[in-house]
Amino acid sequence: MRITSLLFIATLFISLSCDTTNSVDPVFEKQFIKYYGEDGNQMGVDMVVNADGSMVLLGNTTLTSLVTFPFIVKIDPLGNVIWQRRMGGQDERAADVELDRQGNLIVVSNIGDALNSRIRLFRIDQQGNGLDSLLIDMGEWQIAKSVTQASDNSFLIAGYAEAKVVRNPELIIPPFDEADIIVLQVDEALLGASLFLGQGGEHVGSAVKIFEALLGGDTKYLVFGDSDRPIDDITYKRAFEVISVNLDGVQGIRQVSSIDNEIQIAATTIETRGALQEGYLMVGTSYVVNNATSEVYITQYDKDLTIKRLDKKLSGLQRRLEGVSAAVGDLDDFYIVADEITANNKHDIVLLRMANDGVVLGLNVFGTLEGDDMAAAVSVLPDRRPALLGTIELETQRKMALMIISPEGKFSN
């Protein structure tokens, strides 16, 4: 296993340009760290990269009054702020940002605490203007994890919701029934929403991402996530799962990825291509039950969901890691960003560069010495440089941080 490690500590972060200035030292035009935010604390959530190399960073801002709003920033390829704004209302938290077919930004958020949560969908243009939005209230608490636009231009929201007996009539209790997987469908004009999929049979579960695909010549929605639905009708153990769903909501193929005596919780799924082959890569964490250990867990399916090309824990790194996000790199590699749980029970951000066979090529660590630093997302820019979004805790506040490095994981050419 070929691994390199680099820890960026607080003094290095402080020495770099880090807010909304319009000038960049030429040394850091290609590789840099910058901070974004306003008064209070900001936490990174997600990012998208436009074709021109500009980026949109999504996060949440908590003001000194402890009121939280979604917060969005557009930056140019050098990291300079083009615009930034708050969104939504009080006690609202952003969950995901994607581009629609017109290049507008689609943001999904959650409003209120977990037991009263409602979902909101926003459409914003590339100039930061709000175009429309929809507050969704289906009469139960619901949590959104991601949003995807379908070929009919509707929007599919993946997440989980209040457990209901009508969805779980034969569930064995105890343990307590906690949450059901859901998929909501919102029309293109953002005028109304319906429950497309309300999956029962598990004590706990969550959908993290949806893709549309052709399976057997028919259009299907592929719902990726995790649940403890029993494989043999008796044994409940949380594991990765993907299901195909017909356009009328009827479930078809179900595939499960699991490791004995551990639980697997999904964080995200991305589409793969090139040397990684066409398919889907699931990223998350495998936890040893009743033991404080965690390792990044990945599964890659082919485009038909019939072959698992990769299915493994990233063992041997001697770190407690929780998988967060992934991105396809050059033709023969990909990146995974993870949270590392440190000895003081705080976090650092870890970037893994992976070969297409699942071998770890490199490992970089980002964080402040005493701070609680969290990963959010990783993307790859048009020139192959990986871009990491996260949260860095400075001396008095937390800020959204963007870290752009070379394809080899360095801050210099």
Secondary structure as UniProt FT lines:
FT   STRAND          7..8
FT   HELIX           10..15
FT   HELIX           26..28
FT   STRAND          32..36
FT   STRAND          41..49
FT   TURN            51..52
FT   STRAND          55..62
FT   TURN            64..65
FT   STRAND          68..75
FT   TURN            77..78
FT   STRAND          81..86
FT   TURN            90..91
FT   STRAND          92..99
FT   TURN            101..102
FT   STRAND          105..111
FT   HELIX           114..116
FT   STRAND          118..124
FT   TURN            126..127
FT   STRAND          130..136
FT   STRAND          142..149
FT   TURN            151..152
FT   STRAND          155..162
FT   HELIX           165..167
FT   TURN            169..170
FT   STRAND          179..186
FT   TURN            188..189
FT   STRAND          193..199
FT   STRAND          205..215
FT   TURN            216..217
FT   STRAND          218..227
FT   STRAND          239..245
FT   TURN            247..248
FT   STRAND          251..257
FT   TURN            260..261
FT   STRAND          262..272
FT   HELIX           274..276
FT   STRAND          279..288
FT   TURN            289..290
FT   STRAND          294..302
FT   TURN            303..304
FT   STRAND          308..313
FT   TURN            315..316
FT   STRAND          321..328
FT   TURN            331..332
FT   STRAND          333..341
FT   TURN            343..344
FT   STRAND          347..355
FT   TURN            356..357
FT   STRAND          360..366
FT   STRAND          374..380
FT   TURN            382..383
FT   STRAND          386..393
FT   STRAND          398..404
FT   TURN            407..408
//
